[in-house]
Amino acid sequence: MPKAKRYEFLRRLGHQRAAVIGATIIASLALMGIFAPLITPYNPVKQDLVKVLVPPSSAHPLGTDHLGRDILSRIFYGARLSLFIGFLAVGLGLAIGVPLGIVSGYYGGWVDIAIQRLVDIMLSFPSFLLALSLVALLGVGLSNVILAVGVSTIPSFIRLARGTVLVVREQTYIEAAKAVGTGDTRILFRHILPNVTAPVIVQATLGLGMAILMASGLGFLGLGVQPPTPEWGSMLGEGRNYIFSAPHVATFPGIAIFLAVLGFNLLGDGLRDALDPYLRLA
């Protein structure tokens, strides 16, 4: 992106209050995860059975869980893992879904039919059910959670990229490029891909929130990252047994998940408005 366009994009994005709030939330969570070893007061996996289910206090600002582990420390370390899962899962969906969508929309014919029938099969399952089925098939663990969540995001990227390409390929400059003998590879990279980038960025940002929510749901069911590794979904699942006697155990991990999803949704909405060509003309 040229410097002038980059500046204009950042200016428009900065005028989106929701996007600024979302970016601030995400940056705060990212910094929490990155600097967790330096700023957390306790070891996130160390048990202290003398201080079981201690409510929030000066020593433990968010209290302790059923094994005496500091919840604040576990949430900070959990931010690192949850964001890691989200970015890798969406990256997997991007790496597979966008090329397939571009090829499907540009070439059409039997290639389009084959790819779209595959998408139809995947979309016949709700995204979370598809991820749940893959984890049940592959087994629990961090890599399998990333794979399952990533695969569940592929259909949306395929459909988005294909829909954009179907519009772009009918434009006059594409026909002109073909008329002068420009090869398909050059057309795809020079003309098609730049037009697909903006909607894909928005979808990826929104998808990050859904990926974190989906991974947390798997963790809540005990099919995600396994204890004692701190992960927001598994922390929430452990805390549900103490929802009445010690509500803080489930409340704070739930708030962390809520903030992460909210942050990515707000940023995604702001990016959509900043990248919308019709709004740029307004």
N, C-alpha and C positions, 0 to 999 in steps of 0.2 A: 504494500500500500504506500503510495507516494506520501511525502511528509505533509503536504498541505491537506490531503484527504484524511490522514491520520489525525492531524490537529482538529479538523472539523468534526470528525467522529468523536474524539475525546471531549470536545466542547459540547456537542449535543448530548453525549452520555452524562456529562457533568451536570447538565440542566435537568436530568431525570432524577428527581429526589428519591424515588423508590429504588432506582439502580444504585445510587450512592449508599443508601442504607444497606441494601443487599451486599454490595461489595465490602462495606465496613464489617458486616457480620461475618462474611466468609474470610476476610483477611484476619479478623480477630481469632476465629477458630483455627485458621492455618498457623498463626503465630503460637497459639496455645499448644498445638501439636508439635511444631518444630522445636520449641524451647521447653517442652515438658520436662526433660531431665534437669533443666536449670532452675525452673520456677516451682516445681511441685514439692511440697513439704515432706511427702512420704513415698516410700516404695509402693507402687500401685498393686503389687501382688503379695506383699508381705501381710500375713495374718497377725492379728492381735486379739485373741479370744477374750481378753479382759475388757476390751472396749467394743463389744458387739452391739450393733444397732444404737450407737450413741447419736442423739439428735444434733443438729447444727450447733456449734459452739466456737469459741475463739481458737481452740486447739484444732478442731475439725470444722471448717466453715460450712461444709455441706453434710456433715455427719459421717458415720461409718456404716458399712453394710453388715450382713449377717455373719461375716467372718472377721469383722473388725478392721477391714481395709478402708482407707480414706477415700471417700467418694470423689472429692475434688481432684485428687491425683489421678484416679481412674478415668474421670471424664476428660482430663487434659490428655492423657495417653490415648484414650479412646478417640479423640478428635483426629489424631494422627492416623489411626487405623481406618476410621470411617471415611475420611477424605481420600485416603490411599485406595480403598476399595472402589469408591465412587469414580475417581479419575481413571483408574485402570479399566473398570468395567465399561465406562462410556467410551474410552479410547478403543477398546476392542470392538464395540458396536460401530464406531466411526470407521475403523480400519476395514471392516468387512462390509458394512451396510452401504456406505457411500459409493465405493467403486461398483458394487453390484447394482445399485440404483442408477448410476450414471450409464453403465453398460446397457441395462434393461431399457431405459428411456431413449437412449440414442440409437441403438441398433433395432429395437423392436423385434417383430417376427417371433420365431420359436424361442430365441433367447429370452425375450420379454415374457413370453408365456411360461417358460420353465421357472424363471426366477419368481414371477408373481404367484404361481401355484405354490411354490415353497413358502412364500410370505403368507399366503392364505392359510396354509396348514399351521404355521407358527402363530398366526393371529387368531386361530380357532381356540387357542388357550389364552386365558387371561395372563398378563405378564408375570404376575407373582406366582400363579399356578405353574407356568412354564419353568420359572426359576426353581420352584419347589420340587418339581419333577426331576429336573436335572441334578439337583443336589441329592435327592433320594437315589438317583441312578449312579452318580459319581462318588458319593460319600461326602461327609462333612470335612471342613478344612478351609483355610483362607483361599488357596488357589482355586478350589472348586466353587466357592462362593463368587469369586470374581468372574469365573468362566460362566457360571449360571446366570448371574445378573447381566453380564455383558451380552450373552446370546439373546436374552429377553429384550434387549434394546435394539437389536439388529433390524427387525421389521419396520420400525418407525423411521429409521434412517434410510432404508431402501425406498419406502414409499415417498418420503420427502424429497430425496434426490431425484427419483424418477419423475415425480410431478413437476419439479422445476425444469428438468431437462426437456420434458415434453413441450413446455412453453418456449424455452430458449432455442431449441433446434429448428423451430419454424420461423425464426427471425430472419430478416433480409440479409444481415451480415454473415449468417451461417451459410445461407445459400450462395452468397457471393464468394465466400471462402472455398466452398466446394467447386464452384464454377471455374476458379482459377487453378484448380488442381491441388489444393491444400489437403494433406493427408488427414486421416481420422485422428491419429494420435495428436497432431498439432492442434486440431480443432478442439479436441477434448480438453487439452491442458491450457490452451490459449483463450478459448472463448467459453467453453461449457463450465469448466471447474470454477472460474472466478464468480460466475453467476450463482453457483450452488453454495459457495462458501458462506454467505451471509445467513441464509435460513438454517444452514447446518450448525453454525455457531450458536444461534439462538436455541435450536433444538437440543444441542449438546449441553448448554448451560442449564436448561430446564430438566434435561435428563439426568444431570448430576444429582439434583435433589431427589428425584424418583429412585435413582440407583442406591443412594444412601438409605432411603426409606425402605426399599426392598431388602437390602442387606440387613438392616436392623430388624425387619420382620422375620427373616430367616434366623437371626440370632435370638430373637424373642422366643421362637419355637424350639430353640436348642439345636438348630441345623446349620448355624453359621459358624463364626469363629468360636472355638471352644475355650472354656475357662482353663486356667485363670487369666488368660489374656484379656485385658480390658477392652470391651467393645460395647458401644451404647445399647445395641439391641439385646445382647446377652445380659447386660446389667439391668435393663428394664425387665427382662424375663425373670431374673433372680429376685427382683424387688416386688414382683406381683404377689408373692406369698406373704409379704409384710405390708400390704397396701393400707391396712387399717391400724396395725400396731406401730409401724414405722414408715409412714408415707413418704418420707424424704428419700428412701432408698430407690423408689421407682420414679419419683417426681423429677429429680434433677437430670437423670439420663433422658427422660422423656422431653424435658425442656431443651436439652442439647440437640436432640433429633429435630424437634420443631424449629429451632433457630437455624439449623443447617439447611433444612428444606425451604424454609421461608427466605433465607438469604439467596439461594440459587434461583428461586422463583422470581424474586424481586429483580435480581440482576438480569435474568433472562427476559423479563418484560421490558426492562430498560434498554437492553441490547436490541430487542426487536424494534422498538420505537426509534432508536438512534440509527439503525441500519435500513429502515424502511425508506425506499427512494421517494415514495409519494410524500412522506412527511418532510423529507429534505427539501422538497420543492415548496413546502408551505411557508 
